[in-house]
Amino acid sequence: MKKLVSIFAVCAITFSASAQEKESVKQAVKKDAQTVGNAAKKGANATKKGVQQGAKWTEKTAKKGAKAVEKTYQDVKTDIKK
């Protein structure tokens, strides 16, 4: 009888430890998934900001290039008239 009670006690402890372990694994997976989600959001925001800054730089550069081309065109036009 004592052996049966001892075996039952060991099984009960094993099952309770297993249940706690499963719950902690579930919580760890949930936490990791949340961390990945937050990182993805930050990455998307950084990409959006980078694209916006790149568009502004391209616009400025294009305007400068257009002004330079216009000035060169006017200089050549004046030279041709001479």
PDB file of N, CA, C and O in Angstrom, chain B, residues numbered from 101:
ATOM      1  N   MET B 101       0.812  -1.192   0.000  1.00  0.00           N
ATOM      2  CA  MET B 101       0.000   0.000   0.000  1.00  0.00           C
ATOM      3  C   MET B 101       0.858   1.260   0.000  1.00  0.00           C
ATOM      4  O   MET B 101       0.549   2.230  -0.692  1.00  0.00           O
ATOM      5  N   LYS B 102       1.944   1.240   0.785  1.00  0.00           N
ATOM      6  CA  LYS B 102       2.833   2.397   0.828  1.00  0.00           C
ATOM      7  C   LYS B 102       3.465   2.646  -0.534  1.00  0.00           C
ATOM      8  O   LYS B 102       3.644   3.793  -0.943  1.00  0.00           O
ATOM      9  N   LYS B 103       3.804   1.562  -1.240  1.00  0.00           N
ATOM     10  CA  LYS B 103       4.395   1.723  -2.569  1.00  0.00           C
ATOM     11  C   LYS B 103       3.399   2.363  -3.519  1.00  0.00           C
ATOM     12  O   LYS B 103       3.768   3.213  -4.330  1.00  0.00           O
ATOM     13  N   LEU B 104       2.145   1.961  -3.423  1.00  0.00           N
ATOM     14  CA  LEU B 104       1.107   2.518  -4.290  1.00  0.00           C
ATOM     15  C   LEU B 104       0.914   4.008  -4.010  1.00  0.00           C
ATOM     16  O   LEU B 104       0.776   4.802  -4.940  1.00  0.00           O
ATOM     17  N   VAL B 105       0.905   4.382  -2.754  1.00  0.00           N
ATOM     18  CA  VAL B 105       0.770   5.788  -2.379  1.00  0.00           C
ATOM     19  C   VAL B 105       1.995   6.571  -2.842  1.00  0.00           C
ATOM     20  O   VAL B 105       1.863   7.698  -3.319  1.00  0.00           O
ATOM     21  N   SER B 106       3.169   5.994  -2.709  1.00  0.00           N
ATOM     22  CA  SER B 106       4.397   6.657  -3.153  1.00  0.00           C
ATOM     23  C   SER B 106       4.378   6.857  -4.665  1.00  0.00           C
ATOM     24  O   SER B 106       4.736   7.928  -5.155  1.00  0.00           O
ATOM     25  N   ILE B 107       3.968   5.844  -5.394  1.00  0.00           N
ATOM     26  CA  ILE B 107       3.896   5.943  -6.858  1.00  0.00           C
ATOM     27  C   ILE B 107       2.875   7.003  -7.250  1.00  0.00           C
ATOM     28  O   ILE B 107       3.116   7.805  -8.152  1.00  0.00           O
ATOM     29  N   PHE B 108       1.738   7.000  -6.568  1.00  0.00           N
ATOM     30  CA  PHE B 108       0.707   8.000  -6.851  1.00  0.00           C
ATOM     31  C   PHE B 108       1.225   9.418  -6.575  1.00  0.00           C
ATOM     32  O   PHE B 108       0.949  10.338  -7.345  1.00  0.00           O
ATOM     33  N   ALA B 109       1.958   9.591  -5.504  1.00  0.00           N
ATOM     34  CA  ALA B 109       2.519  10.898  -5.147  1.00  0.00           C
ATOM     35  C   ALA B 109       3.525  11.359  -6.192  1.00  0.00           C
ATOM     36  O   ALA B 109       3.525  12.526  -6.583  1.00  0.00           O
ATOM     37  N   VAL B 110       4.373  10.460  -6.640  1.00  0.00           N
ATOM     38  CA  VAL B 110       5.367  10.799  -7.668  1.00  0.00           C
ATOM     39  C   VAL B 110       4.662  11.194  -8.956  1.00  0.00           C
ATOM     40  O   VAL B 110       5.045  12.173  -9.596  1.00  0.00           O
ATOM     41  N   CYS B 111       3.636  10.442  -9.341  1.00  0.00           N
ATOM     42  CA  CYS B 111       2.883  10.765 -10.563  1.00  0.00           C
ATOM     43  C   CYS B 111       2.201  12.122 -10.448  1.00  0.00           C
ATOM     44  O   CYS B 111       2.203  12.904 -11.400  1.00  0.00           O
ATOM     45  N   ALA B 112       1.617  12.404  -9.283  1.00  0.00           N
ATOM     46  CA  ALA B 112       0.938  13.681  -9.077  1.00  0.00           C
ATOM     47  C   ALA B 112       1.925  14.837  -9.177  1.00  0.00           C
ATOM     48  O   ALA B 112       1.614  15.860  -9.787  1.00  0.00           O
ATOM     49  N   ILE B 113       3.087  14.695  -8.600  1.00  0.00           N
ATOM     50  CA  ILE B 113       4.112  15.733  -8.670  1.00  0.00           C
ATOM     51  C   ILE B 113       4.593  15.910 -10.108  1.00  0.00           C
ATOM     52  O   ILE B 113       4.797  17.036 -10.561  1.00  0.00           O
ATOM     53  N   THR B 114       4.772  14.814 -10.816  1.00  0.00           N
ATOM     54  CA  THR B 114       5.219  14.871 -12.213  1.00  0.00           C
ATOM     55  C   THR B 114       4.194  15.596 -13.078  1.00  0.00           C
ATOM     56  O   THR B 114       4.552  16.457 -13.882  1.00  0.00           O
ATOM     57  N   PHE B 115       2.914  15.246 -12.911  1.00  0.00           N
ATOM     58  CA  PHE B 115       1.868  15.894 -13.703  1.00  0.00           C
ATOM     59  C   PHE B 115       1.768  17.384 -13.395  1.00  0.00           C
ATOM     60  O   PHE B 115       1.603  18.194 -14.308  1.00  0.00           O
ATOM     61  N   SER B 116       1.865  17.751 -12.127  1.00  0.00           N
ATOM     62  CA  SER B 116       1.771  19.171 -11.779  1.00  0.00           C
ATOM     63  C   SER B 116       2.971  19.943 -12.317  1.00  0.00           C
ATOM     64  O   SER B 116       2.817  21.072 -12.782  1.00  0.00           O
ATOM     65  N   ALA B 117       4.145  19.361 -12.262  1.00  0.00           N
ATOM     66  CA  ALA B 117       5.347  20.010 -12.807  1.00  0.00           C
ATOM     67  C   ALA B 117       5.221  20.149 -14.318  1.00  0.00           C
ATOM     68  O   ALA B 117       5.608  21.169 -14.889  1.00  0.00           O
ATOM     69  N   SER B 118       4.680  19.123 -14.961  1.00  0.00           N
ATOM     70  CA  SER B 118       4.500  19.158 -16.409  1.00  0.00           C
ATOM     71  C   SER B 118       3.507  20.247 -16.805  1.00  0.00           C
ATOM     72  O   SER B 118       3.724  20.962 -17.783  1.00  0.00           O
ATOM     73  N   ALA B 119       2.434  20.372 -16.056  1.00  0.00           N
ATOM     74  CA  ALA B 119       1.429  21.399 -16.337  1.00  0.00           C
ATOM     75  C   ALA B 119       2.024  22.792 -16.174  1.00  0.00           C
ATOM     76  O   ALA B 119       1.756  23.675 -16.989  1.00  0.00           O
ATOM     77  N   GLN B 120       2.816  22.998 -15.148  1.00  0.00           N
ATOM     78  CA  GLN B 120       3.454  24.307 -14.946  1.00  0.00           C
ATOM     79  C   GLN B 120       4.430  24.606 -16.063  1.00  0.00           C
ATOM     80  O   GLN B 120       4.531  25.746 -16.516  1.00  0.00           O
ATOM     81  N   GLU B 121       5.151  23.589 -16.510  1.00  0.00           N
ATOM     82  CA  GLU B 121       6.125  23.766 -17.576  1.00  0.00           C
ATOM     83  C   GLU B 121       5.425  24.135 -18.874  1.00  0.00           C
ATOM     84  O   GLU B 121       5.900  25.006 -19.602  1.00  0.00           O
ATOM     85  N   LYS B 122       4.297  23.483 -19.178  1.00  0.00           N
ATOM     86  CA  LYS B 122       3.549  23.792 -20.398  1.00  0.00           C
ATOM     87  C   LYS B 122       3.041  25.221 -20.363  1.00  0.00           C
ATOM     88  O   LYS B 122       3.080  25.916 -21.378  1.00  0.00           O
ATOM     89  N   GLU B 123       2.569  25.664 -19.221  1.00  0.00           N
ATOM     90  CA  GLU B 123       2.061  27.023 -19.090  1.00  0.00           C
ATOM     91  C   GLU B 123       3.186  28.036 -19.287  1.00  0.00           C
ATOM     92  O   GLU B 123       2.980  29.066 -19.928  1.00  0.00           O
ATOM     93  N   SER B 124       4.365  27.760 -18.750  1.00  0.00           N
ATOM     94  CA  SER B 124       5.478  28.695 -18.908  1.00  0.00           C
ATOM     95  C   SER B 124       5.959  28.731 -20.352  1.00  0.00           C
ATOM     96  O   SER B 124       6.367  29.782 -20.845  1.00  0.00           O
ATOM     97  N   VAL B 125       5.912  27.593 -21.032  1.00  0.00           N
ATOM     98  CA  VAL B 125       6.282  27.566 -22.453  1.00  0.00           C
ATOM     99  C   VAL B 125       5.279  28.385 -23.250  1.00  0.00           C
ATOM    100  O   VAL B 125       5.657  29.145 -24.142  1.00  0.00           O
ATOM    101  N   LYS B 126       4.003  28.229 -22.927  1.00  0.00           N
ATOM    102  CA  LYS B 126       2.961  28.993 -23.619  1.00  0.00           C
ATOM    103  C   LYS B 126       3.172  30.487 -23.414  1.00  0.00           C
ATOM    104  O   LYS B 126       3.049  31.269 -24.357  1.00  0.00           O
ATOM    105  N   GLN B 127       3.491  30.887 -22.182  1.00  0.00           N
ATOM    106  CA  GLN B 127       3.736  32.294 -21.894  1.00  0.00           C
ATOM    107  C   GLN B 127       4.984  32.799 -22.610  1.00  0.00           C
ATOM    108  O   GLN B 127       5.012  33.934 -23.086  1.00  0.00           O
ATOM    109  N   ALA B 128       6.013  31.961 -22.688  1.00  0.00           N
ATOM    110  CA  ALA B 128       7.246  32.357 -23.370  1.00  0.00           C
ATOM    111  C   ALA B 128       6.995  32.563 -24.859  1.00  0.00           C
ATOM    112  O   ALA B 128       7.506  33.509 -25.458  1.00  0.00           O
ATOM    113  N   VAL B 129       6.208  31.675 -25.449  1.00  0.00           N
ATOM    114  CA  VAL B 129       5.890  31.803 -26.878  1.00  0.00           C
ATOM    115  C   VAL B 129       5.074  33.072 -27.118  1.00  0.00           C
ATOM    116  O   VAL B 129       5.313  33.799 -28.082  1.00  0.00           O
ATOM    117  N   LYS B 130       4.117  33.329 -26.242  1.00  0.00           N
ATOM    118  CA  LYS B 130       3.299  34.536 -26.372  1.00  0.00           C
ATOM    119  C   LYS B 130       4.160  35.790 -26.264  1.00  0.00           C
ATOM    120  O   LYS B 130       3.994  36.736 -27.034  1.00  0.00           O
ATOM    121  N   LYS B 131       5.080  35.791 -25.303  1.00  0.00           N
ATOM    122  CA  LYS B 131       5.967  36.937 -25.111  1.00  0.00           C
ATOM    123  C   LYS B 131       6.878  37.135 -26.324  1.00  0.00           C
ATOM    124  O   LYS B 131       7.093  38.263 -26.767  1.00  0.00           O
ATOM    125  N   ASP B 132       7.408  36.039 -26.855  1.00  0.00           N
ATOM    126  CA  ASP B 132       8.271  36.128 -28.032  1.00  0.00           C
ATOM    127  C   ASP B 132       7.495  36.650 -29.244  1.00  0.00           C
ATOM    128  O   ASP B 132       8.005  37.462 -30.017  1.00  0.00           O
ATOM    129  N   ALA B 133       6.262  36.174 -29.397  1.00  0.00           N
ATOM    130  CA  ALA B 133       5.440  36.641 -30.512  1.00  0.00           C
ATOM    131  C   ALA B 133       5.154  38.132 -30.391  1.00  0.00           C
ATOM    132  O   ALA B 133       5.160  38.854 -31.388  1.00  0.00           O
ATOM    133  N   GLN B 134       4.907  38.584 -29.185  1.00  0.00           N
ATOM    134  CA  GLN B 134       4.659  40.005 -28.960  1.00  0.00           C
ATOM    135  C   GLN B 134       5.914  40.826 -29.265  1.00  0.00           C
ATOM    136  O   GLN B 134       5.825  41.906 -29.848  1.00  0.00           O
ATOM    137  N   THR B 135       7.057  40.323 -28.877  1.00  0.00           N
ATOM    138  CA  THR B 135       8.320  41.015 -29.149  1.00  0.00           C
ATOM    139  C   THR B 135       8.568  41.132 -30.651  1.00  0.00           C
ATOM    140  O   THR B 135       8.989  42.180 -31.140  1.00  0.00           O
ATOM    141  N   VAL B 136       8.305  40.053 -31.369  1.00  0.00           N
ATOM    142  CA  VAL B 136       8.480  40.072 -32.829  1.00  0.00           C
ATOM    143  C   VAL B 136       7.506  41.062 -33.461  1.00  0.00           C
ATOM    144  O   VAL B 136       7.875  41.800 -34.375  1.00  0.00           O
ATOM    145  N   GLY B 137       6.278  41.080 -32.983  1.00  0.00           N
ATOM    146  CA  GLY B 137       5.291  42.030 -33.504  1.00  0.00           C
ATOM    147  C   GLY B 137       5.713  43.466 -33.286  1.00  0.00           C
ATOM    148  O   GLY B 137       5.590  44.298 -34.185  1.00  0.00           O
ATOM    149  N   ASN B 138       6.211  43.762 -32.095  1.00  0.00           N
ATOM    150  CA  ASN B 138       6.676  45.122 -31.804  1.00  0.00           C
ATOM    151  C   ASN B 138       7.867  45.499 -32.679  1.00  0.00           C
ATOM    152  O   ASN B 138       7.949  46.627 -33.166  1.00  0.00           O
ATOM    153  N   ALA B 139       8.780  44.567 -32.878  1.00  0.00           N
ATOM    154  CA  ALA B 139       9.942  44.839 -33.732  1.00  0.00           C
ATOM    155  C   ALA B 139       9.504  45.089 -35.173  1.00  0.00           C
ATOM    156  O   ALA B 139      10.056  45.957 -35.850  1.00  0.00           O
ATOM    157  N   ALA B 140       8.522  44.336 -35.638  1.00  0.00           N
ATOM    158  CA  ALA B 140       8.021  44.523 -37.003  1.00  0.00           C
ATOM    159  C   ALA B 140       7.383  45.903 -37.164  1.00  0.00           C
ATOM    160  O   ALA B 140       7.566  46.559 -38.189  1.00  0.00           O
ATOM    161  N   LYS B 141       6.635  46.339 -36.150  1.00  0.00           N
ATOM    162  CA  LYS B 141       6.014  47.669 -36.206  1.00  0.00           C
ATOM    163  C   LYS B 141       7.080  48.755 -36.249  1.00  0.00           C
ATOM    164  O   LYS B 141       6.980  49.698 -37.034  1.00  0.00           O
ATOM    165  N   LYS B 142       8.103  48.625 -35.403  1.00  0.00           N
ATOM    166  CA  LYS B 142       9.190  49.615 -35.387  1.00  0.00           C
ATOM    167  C   LYS B 142       9.914  49.641 -36.731  1.00  0.00           C
ATOM    168  O   LYS B 142      10.262  50.707 -37.238  1.00  0.00           O
ATOM    169  N   GLY B 143      10.133  48.464 -37.297  1.00  0.00           N
ATOM    170  CA  GLY B 143      10.797  48.387 -38.603  1.00  0.00           C
ATOM    171  C   GLY B 143       9.972  49.044 -39.695  1.00  0.00           C
ATOM    172  O   GLY B 143      10.510  49.736 -40.560  1.00  0.00           O
ATOM    173  N   ALA B 144       8.665  48.826 -39.653  1.00  0.00           N
ATOM    174  CA  ALA B 144       7.784  49.437 -40.654  1.00  0.00           C
ATOM    175  C   ALA B 144       7.795  50.951 -40.527  1.00  0.00           C
ATOM    176  O   ALA B 144       7.832  51.662 -41.531  1.00  0.00           O
ATOM    177  N   ASN B 145       7.762  51.444 -39.296  1.00  0.00           N
ATOM    178  CA  ASN B 145       7.808  52.895 -39.091  1.00  0.00           C
ATOM    179  C   ASN B 145       9.133  53.479 -39.553  1.00  0.00           C
ATOM    180  O   ASN B 145       9.164  54.555 -40.151  1.00  0.00           O
ATOM    181  N   ALA B 146      10.223  52.781 -39.281  1.00  0.00           N
ATOM    182  CA  ALA B 146      11.540  53.257 -39.711  1.00  0.00           C
ATOM    183  C   ALA B 146      11.632  53.270 -41.236  1.00  0.00           C
ATOM    184  O   ALA B 146      12.196  54.195 -41.820  1.00  0.00           O
ATOM    185  N   THR B 147      11.083  52.253 -41.872  1.00  0.00           N
ATOM    186  CA  THR B 147      11.099  52.198 -43.335  1.00  0.00           C
ATOM    187  C   THR B 147      10.269  53.334 -43.918  1.00  0.00           C
ATOM    188  O   THR B 147      10.673  53.977 -44.887  1.00  0.00           O
ATOM    189  N   LYS B 148       9.112  53.573 -43.325  1.00  0.00           N
ATOM    190  CA  LYS B 148       8.242  54.659 -43.793  1.00  0.00           C
ATOM    191  C   LYS B 148       8.957  55.994 -43.690  1.00  0.00           C
ATOM    192  O   LYS B 148       8.925  56.802 -44.618  1.00  0.00           O
ATOM    193  N   LYS B 149       9.607  56.220 -42.544  1.00  0.00           N
ATOM    194  CA  LYS B 149      10.331  57.476 -42.341  1.00  0.00           C
ATOM    195  C   LYS B 149      11.491  57.591 -43.338  1.00  0.00           C
ATOM    196  O   LYS B 149      11.738  58.664 -43.888  1.00  0.00           O
ATOM    197  N   GLY B 150      12.190  56.490 -43.563  1.00  0.00           N
ATOM    198  CA  GLY B 150      13.305  56.502 -44.509  1.00  0.00           C
ATOM    199  C   GLY B 150      12.852  56.801 -45.920  1.00  0.00           C
ATOM    200  O   GLY B 150      13.514  57.545 -46.644  1.00  0.00           O
ATOM    201  N   VAL B 151      11.736  56.232 -46.314  1.00  0.00           N
ATOM    202  CA  VAL B 151      11.203  56.482 -47.659  1.00  0.00           C
ATOM    203  C   VAL B 151      10.793  57.944 -47.799  1.00  0.00           C
ATOM    204  O   VAL B 151      11.047  58.565 -48.831  1.00  0.00           O
ATOM    205  N   GLN B 152      10.160  58.494 -46.769  1.00  0.00           N
ATOM    206  CA  GLN B 152       9.760  59.897 -46.814  1.00  0.00           C
ATOM    207  C   GLN B 152      10.976  60.809 -46.926  1.00  0.00           C
ATOM    208  O   GLN B 152      10.969  61.763 -47.705  1.00  0.00           O
ATOM    209  N   GLN B 153      12.014  60.523 -46.156  1.00  0.00           N
ATOM    210  CA  GLN B 153      13.225  61.345 -46.217  1.00  0.00           C
ATOM    211  C   GLN B 153      13.902  61.197 -47.577  1.00  0.00           C
ATOM    212  O   GLN B 153      14.434  62.164 -48.121  1.00  0.00           O
ATOM    213  N   GLY B 154      13.878  59.990 -48.118  1.00  0.00           N
ATOM    214  CA  GLY B 154      14.462  59.773 -49.442  1.00  0.00           C
ATOM    215  C   GLY B 154      13.708  60.538 -50.522  1.00  0.00           C
ATOM    216  O   GLY B 154      14.315  61.068 -51.453  1.00  0.00           O
ATOM    217  N   ALA B 155      12.400  60.595 -50.398  1.00  0.00           N
ATOM    218  CA  ALA B 155      11.593  61.338 -51.371  1.00  0.00           C
ATOM    219  C   ALA B 155      11.892  62.828 -51.295  1.00  0.00           C
ATOM    220  O   ALA B 155      11.986  63.496 -52.325  1.00  0.00           O
ATOM    221  N   LYS B 156      12.041  63.353 -50.086  1.00  0.00           N
ATOM    222  CA  LYS B 156      12.380  64.774 -49.923  1.00  0.00           C
ATOM    223  C   LYS B 156      13.746  65.075 -50.529  1.00  0.00           C
ATOM    224  O   LYS B 156      13.918  66.088 -51.207  1.00  0.00           O
ATOM    225  N   TRP B 157      14.718  64.197 -50.285  1.00  0.00           N
ATOM    226  CA  TRP B 157      16.059  64.401 -50.825  1.00  0.00           C
ATOM    227  C   TRP B 157      16.009  64.370 -52.345  1.00  0.00           C
ATOM    228  O   TRP B 157      16.648  65.190 -53.004  1.00  0.00           O
ATOM    229  N   THR B 158      15.256  63.429 -52.906  1.00  0.00           N
ATOM    230  CA  THR B 158      15.155  63.320 -54.359  1.00  0.00           C
ATOM    231  C   THR B 158      14.521  64.568 -54.947  1.00  0.00           C
ATOM    232  O   THR B 158      14.955  65.065 -55.986  1.00  0.00           O
ATOM    233  N   GLU B 159      13.493  65.072 -54.280  1.00  0.00           N
ATOM    234  CA  GLU B 159      12.832  66.291 -54.760  1.00  0.00           C
ATOM    235  C   GLU B 159      13.793  67.469 -54.773  1.00  0.00           C
ATOM    236  O   GLU B 159      13.863  68.200 -55.761  1.00  0.00           O
ATOM    237  N   LYS B 160      14.539  67.663 -53.683  1.00  0.00           N
ATOM    238  CA  LYS B 160      15.512  68.760 -53.608  1.00  0.00           C
ATOM    239  C   LYS B 160      16.573  68.619 -54.686  1.00  0.00           C
ATOM    240  O   LYS B 160      16.922  69.590 -55.358  1.00  0.00           O
ATOM    241  N   THR B 161      17.082  67.408 -54.845  1.00  0.00           N
ATOM    242  CA  THR B 161      18.142  67.170 -55.820  1.00  0.00           C
ATOM    243  C   THR B 161      17.638  67.397 -57.245  1.00  0.00           C
ATOM    244  O   THR B 161      18.346  67.957 -58.081  1.00  0.00           O
ATOM    245  N   ALA B 162      16.420  66.958 -57.507  1.00  0.00           N
ATOM    246  CA  ALA B 162      15.847  67.153 -58.843  1.00  0.00           C
ATOM    247  C   ALA B 162      15.662  68.639 -59.147  1.00  0.00           C
ATOM    248  O   ALA B 162      15.915  69.080 -60.268  1.00  0.00           O
ATOM    249  N   LYS B 163      15.223  69.409 -58.156  1.00  0.00           N
ATOM    250  CA  LYS B 163      15.051  70.848 -58.367  1.00  0.00           C
ATOM    251  C   LYS B 163      16.395  71.522 -58.634  1.00  0.00           C
ATOM    252  O   LYS B 163      16.503  72.374 -59.515  1.00  0.00           O
ATOM    253  N   LYS B 164      17.417  71.137 -57.871  1.00  0.00           N
ATOM    254  CA  LYS B 164      18.750  71.708 -58.088  1.00  0.00           C
ATOM    255  C   LYS B 164      19.261  71.354 -59.481  1.00  0.00           C
ATOM    256  O   LYS B 164      19.841  72.186 -60.179  1.00  0.00           O
ATOM    257  N   GLY B 165      19.033  70.103 -59.869  1.00  0.00           N
ATOM    258  CA  GLY B 165      19.472  69.669 -61.196  1.00  0.00           C
ATOM    259  C   GLY B 165      18.739  70.415 -62.292  1.00  0.00           C
ATOM    260  O   GLY B 165      19.342  70.795 -63.296  1.00  0.00           O
ATOM    261  N   ALA B 166      17.450  70.630 -62.113  1.00  0.00           N
ATOM    262  CA  ALA B 166      16.662  71.360 -63.116  1.00  0.00           C
ATOM    263  C   ALA B 166      17.140  72.798 -63.235  1.00  0.00           C
ATOM    264  O   ALA B 166      17.226  73.334 -64.339  1.00  0.00           O
ATOM    265  N   LYS B 167      17.457  73.435 -62.091  1.00  0.00           N
ATOM    266  CA  LYS B 167      17.965  74.808 -62.125  1.00  0.00           C
ATOM    267  C   LYS B 167      19.304  74.864 -62.847  1.00  0.00           C
ATOM    268  O   LYS B 167      19.550  75.781 -63.631  1.00  0.00           O
ATOM    269  N   ALA B 168      20.170  73.887 -62.587  1.00  0.00           N
ATOM    270  CA  ALA B 168      21.481  73.859 -63.230  1.00  0.00           C
ATOM    271  C   ALA B 168      21.342  73.669 -64.737  1.00  0.00           C
ATOM    272  O   ALA B 168      22.043  74.309 -65.521  1.00  0.00           O
ATOM    273  N   VAL B 169      20.443  72.796 -65.128  1.00  0.00           N
ATOM    274  CA  VAL B 169      20.227  72.561 -66.566  1.00  0.00           C
ATOM    275  C   VAL B 169      19.668  73.815 -67.217  1.00  0.00           C
ATOM    276  O   VAL B 169      20.096  74.185 -68.310  1.00  0.00           O
ATOM    277  N   GLU B 170      18.717  74.476 -66.562  1.00  0.00           N
ATOM    278  CA  GLU B 170      18.131  75.705 -67.103  1.00  0.00           C
ATOM    279  C   GLU B 170      19.198  76.783 -67.262  1.00  0.00           C
ATOM    280  O   GLU B 170      19.236  77.468 -68.284  1.00  0.00           O
ATOM    281  N   LYS B 171      20.063  76.941 -66.263  1.00  0.00           N
ATOM    282  CA  LYS B 171      21.130  77.946 -66.330  1.00  0.00           C
ATOM    283  C   LYS B 171      22.078  77.629 -67.480  1.00  0.00           C
ATOM    284  O   LYS B 171      22.461  78.524 -68.234  1.00  0.00           O
ATOM    285  N   THR B 172      22.457  76.366 -67.619  1.00  0.00           N
ATOM    286  CA  THR B 172      23.353  75.966 -68.710  1.00  0.00           C
ATOM    287  C   THR B 172      22.692  76.212 -70.059  1.00  0.00           C
ATOM    288  O   THR B 172      23.333  76.679 -71.000  1.00  0.00           O
ATOM    289  N   TYR B 173      21.412  75.895 -70.143  1.00  0.00           N
ATOM    290  CA  TYR B 173      20.663  76.118 -71.388  1.00  0.00           C
ATOM    291  C   TYR B 173      20.656  77.594 -71.753  1.00  0.00           C
ATOM    292  O   TYR B 173      20.863  77.957 -72.911  1.00  0.00           O
ATOM    293  N   GLN B 174      20.415  78.451 -70.749  1.00  0.00           N
ATOM    294  CA  GLN B 174      20.396  79.895 -71.016  1.00  0.00           C
ATOM    295  C   GLN B 174      21.778  80.387 -71.439  1.00  0.00           C
ATOM    296  O   GLN B 174      21.890  81.237 -72.322  1.00  0.00           O
ATOM    297  N   ASP B 175      22.833  79.854 -70.810  1.00  0.00           N
ATOM    298  CA  ASP B 175      24.199  80.242 -71.183  1.00  0.00           C
ATOM    299  C   ASP B 175      24.493  79.833 -72.624  1.00  0.00           C
ATOM    300  O   ASP B 175      25.056  80.613 -73.392  1.00  0.00           O
ATOM    301  N   VAL B 176      24.123  78.642 -72.980  1.00  0.00           N
ATOM    302  CA  VAL B 176      24.368  78.159 -74.357  1.00  0.00           C
ATOM    303  C   VAL B 176      23.549  78.972 -75.344  1.00  0.00           C
ATOM    304  O   VAL B 176      24.040  79.323 -76.417  1.00  0.00           O
ATOM    305  N   LYS B 177      22.330  79.267 -74.999  1.00  0.00           N
ATOM    306  CA  LYS B 177      21.468  80.061 -75.867  1.00  0.00           C
ATOM    307  C   LYS B 177      22.069  81.448 -76.098  1.00  0.00           C
ATOM    308  O   LYS B 177      22.032  81.971 -77.212  1.00  0.00           O
ATOM    309  N   THR B 178      22.626  82.042 -75.028  1.00  0.00           N
ATOM    310  CA  THR B 178      23.257  83.362 -75.140  1.00  0.00           C
ATOM    311  C   THR B 178      24.509  83.265 -75.999  1.00  0.00           C
ATOM    312  O   THR B 178      24.766  84.154 -76.811  1.00  0.00           O
ATOM    313  N   ASP B 179      25.287  82.208 -75.836  1.00  0.00           N
ATOM    314  CA  ASP B 179      26.508  82.023 -76.619  1.00  0.00           C
ATOM    315  C   ASP B 179      26.183  81.855 -78.105  1.00  0.00           C
ATOM    316  O   ASP B 179      26.925  82.344 -78.957  1.00  0.00           O
ATOM    317  N   ILE B 180      25.117  81.189 -78.412  1.00  0.00           N
ATOM    318  CA  ILE B 180      24.747  80.958 -79.802  1.00  0.00           C
ATOM    319  C   ILE B 180      24.343  82.273 -80.468  1.00  0.00           C
ATOM    320  O   ILE B 180      24.641  82.490 -81.643  1.00  0.00           O
ATOM    321  N   LYS B 181      23.676  83.139 -79.736  1.00  0.00           N
ATOM    322  CA  LYS B 181      23.242  84.416 -80.262  1.00  0.00           C
ATOM    323  C   LYS B 181      24.433  85.328 -80.589  1.00  0.00           C
ATOM    324  O   LYS B 181      24.319  86.184 -81.466  1.00  0.00           O
ATOM    325  N   LYS B 182      25.561  85.164 -79.909  1.00  0.00           N
ATOM    326  CA  LYS B 182      26.728  86.024 -80.127  1.00  0.00           C
ATOM    327  C   LYS B 182      27.419  85.740 -81.393  1.00  0.00           C
ATOM    328  O   LYS B 182      28.418  86.385 -81.709  1.00  0.00           O
TER     329      LYS B 182
END
